[in-house]
Amino acid sequence: GGRDAHVARGVAPYARDSRTKDVARGRGSGDAAKRERTAKHTFHTEAGRQVHVEVIPVGETYLAIFEVAEDVEHDLHGEPITDGCGELWLHWGMHREWLDEWMSLPEIPAGSQYVEGAEARAAPRFGQNTAATRTPLVRDGDRTTVVYRRGFPLRFARAKFEIPSYYAPLEMNFVLVEKKPPSAEFPDEEGEVLYDMPKRKHPHDPPAAFAVPVGAAPGCPYPLGASRAVELGPTAGPGWCNFALHSARAQKVTLFLQWRHGDGDAPETMELALNPTTHRTGDVWHVALPVGLPGAVLPMPSPASATGDPSGDPGYGVATVLYGWKVDGDVRRGGWRFHPGMVLLDPRASSLVPPLGPFADEHTTPPKLMGSLADVMNGDDANAFAVYVPRDARCSKPRLRRTPSMEVMYELNVSDFTGHLSFVASFGNEAAGPLSDGDVPSRRSIPKDFPGTYEAVLEKAEHIVNTGATTVVLHPIQASARRTRDDNFGQAPISVFAPDPALASPSRGEPAHQLRALVRGLQRRGLEVLAHVQITHLAEGSDEKPDTSSLRGIDAESYYQLGFDGRVEMNEAVHGATALNPTSAVTQRLLIDALRHWRVAVGFDGFVVDSGGGIARGPYGVSTLLEAIANDPVLGGGGGNF
């Protein structure tokens, strides 16, 4: 229903009408050679052929050149055998949003044919549910022409396509089709039609198609999460961003993006469905996209410390790029927890913010939070202090704790520490916004959304020092979907990487920047800062009452503890908390990387970890997770205090 409204035979849906085409030209066109290099791909088919593809950016077009090489068999006299050599065709289609809907180009190479109707229904389905296009591959010479390359006799066939740059990013899916000549016994009948596709691991696997990224790159399976792809572009400023997600059970993964340029424009969205033949390595799905380069669709996000117009739209003047994932799979293979219309947050997103606005697709469920690329593309911004901490004033005071026996801990909850009316009264005004004309406050006024935030804690930093404390322990500040409802302490996080945006001021930069400013501001006053982290569970509900936001809809079997009946286990101490599996290698990698992020990128001096929730689970009663943390060079051996 909803998908059919976007489909038109022969023309890509995102560039069909003139208005969409003009907008695409303005935002996604430009000299492709200025942002991309020539991309080369090599594919191996079931029949032993090799397909070499070059995608060359030339002005406002991409030139896609296909070269098919096949082995040549010889008879006893040394002559090439040509009796079984038929015509080669490229069976292809393009996609962006939906992997199962192939589109064509307005202008296709000469001799191409649309495969539709009964012929399309009779052909194998390579992931698509719609028609495809067939383009003849022109052989070098005739069937008897043999070319020796590196000593091997080969027969070559080629095809060339011109793809407008405003279509990008997209993927060109293809398989090879060989039309055999008629047999000698039945010369009047058509020859056999054979499809040559990617190699299948199992004979019962469904047929698949190759994929050539255009305006994108296959990406890299490591590191997981979003990271700068330094091998594809500059190491600073506009460049390429790599996205990687671990999901062993998924069969369809789609990268969901939302952005705005910060010039008062409405938010835009885009989806890119990943073909597993190109974008899957083992259990990791990956893709790379240009960000902020000339003609790229995605703008360069502003730094995490950037602020908009505090009196109007906080997002005005701040370019933002958000991302999430859509994951789907076969319910017969454990995929019944997937939801193809739900946008899930990346479990490794270091900064989470609410979506920029509603989505145009009514079939997509808006998430509570999405990952931001501000830190990814601008560096960790770890030295960008808040306005209360001068940039030249680093740790000017020595640590107050000289020996372990001198340690005095001060535990505080960020929202409660400055959320009381006494904090507001200390400024001489209620937090009710700007003053009326003629009113002269006796003390500094504060905005309404300032109390109970990371920055507000710095206003009482001297109070902490005056109590004689040497160490500050922050109650859990991980992102929680129930912080303002029933999780003020932070026991039910939905992320192990990102700070809670509910504790951040909306007009003071992203939450990650505000938390870094708090940690560095306290350390500047000689205080050590520890974080109470929850690494035993996430608040994604049970199988009977799910509250999916991330891992449950991505790969519950790999990350969560499963009971004998196959259902996820719950942490009975916290309502709606799904227990993580500390013995899983994937979970251990996620948790250790998260603690490293808090230690290195945010600057915490150490951590407080609850000993319950199954964290000590392991063979022979030994926790493999705690052993891995102790043996980690960053976290163990004095690198991080636990």
HELIX and SHEET records of a PDB file:
HELIX    1   1 ASP A    4  HIS A    6  5                                   3    
HELIX    2   2 PRO A   13  ALA A   15  5                                   3    
HELIX    3   3 SER A   18  GLY A   28  1                                  11    
HELIX    4   4 ALA A   32  LYS A   34  5                                   3    
HELIX    5   5 GLY A  117  ALA A  122  1                                   6    
HELIX    6   6 SER A  165  TYR A  167  5                                   3    
HELIX    7   7 PRO A  276  HIS A  279  1                                   4    
HELIX    8   8 VAL A  331  ARG A  333  5                                   3    
HELIX    9   9 ALA A  374  ASN A  378  1                                   5    
HELIX   10  10 PRO A  404  MET A  406  5                                   3    
HELIX   11  11 VAL A  414  PHE A  417  1                                   4    
HELIX   12  12 LEU A  421  ALA A  425  1                                   5    
HELIX   13  13 TYR A  454  GLU A  459  1                                   6    
HELIX   14  14 ALA A  461  ASN A  466  1                                   6    
HELIX   15  15 PRO A  501  LEU A  503  5                                   3    
HELIX   16  16 PRO A  511  ARG A  524  1                                  14    
HELIX   17  17 LEU A  551  TYR A  559  1                                   9    
HELIX   18  18 ALA A  585  HIS A  597  1                                  13    
HELIX   19  19 TRP A  598  VAL A  602  3                                   5    
HELIX   20  20 PRO A  619  GLY A  621  5                                   3    
HELIX   21  21 THR A  624  ASN A  631  1                                   8    
SHEET    1   A 5 ALA A  39  HIS A  44  0                                        
SHEET    2   A 5 GLN A  50  VAL A  58 -1                                        
SHEET    3   A 5 THR A  61  ASP A  71 -1                                        
SHEET    4   A 5 PHE A 152  PRO A 164 -1                                        
SHEET    5   A 5 VAL A 138  ARG A 139 -1                                        
SHEET    1   B 5 ALA A  39  HIS A  44  0                                        
SHEET    2   B 5 GLN A  50  VAL A  58 -1                                        
SHEET    3   B 5 THR A  61  ASP A  71 -1                                        
SHEET    4   B 5 PHE A 152  PRO A 164 -1                                        
SHEET    5   B 5 VAL A 147  ARG A 149 -1                                        
SHEET    1   C 5 GLN A 113  VAL A 115  0                                        
SHEET    2   C 5 ALA A 132  PRO A 136 -1                                        
SHEET    3   C 5 GLU A  87  HIS A  95 -1                                        
SHEET    4   C 5 LEU A 170  LYS A 179 -1                                        
SHEET    5   C 5 VAL A 193  ASP A 196 -1                                        
SHEET    1   D 5 GLN A 113  VAL A 115  0                                        
SHEET    2   D 5 ALA A 132  PRO A 136 -1                                        
SHEET    3   D 5 GLU A  87  HIS A  95 -1                                        
SHEET    4   D 5 LEU A 170  LYS A 179 -1                                        
SHEET    5   D 5 PHE A 210  VAL A 214 -1                                        
SHEET    1   E 4 GLY A 225  ARG A 228  0                                        
SHEET    2   E 4 GLY A 239  HIS A 246 -1                                        
SHEET    3   E 4 VAL A 284  VAL A 291 -1                                        
SHEET    4   E 4 ARG A 280  THR A 281 -1                                        
SHEET    1   F 5 GLU A 268  LEU A 274  0                                        
SHEET    2   F 5 LYS A 252  ARG A 260 -1                                        
SHEET    3   F 5 THR A 320  ASP A 328 -1                                        
SHEET    4   F 5 MET A 370  SER A 372 -1                                        
SHEET    5   F 5 LEU A 352  VAL A 353 -1                                        
SHEET    1   G 4 MET A 409  LEU A 412  0                                        
SHEET    2   G 4 THR A 471  LEU A 474  1                                        
SHEET    3   G 4 GLU A 528  VAL A 533  1                                        
SHEET    4   G 4 GLY A 606  VAL A 609  1                                        
SHEET    1   H 2 HIS A 537  LEU A 538  0                                        
SHEET    2   H 2 THR A 578  ALA A 579 -1                                        
END                                                                             
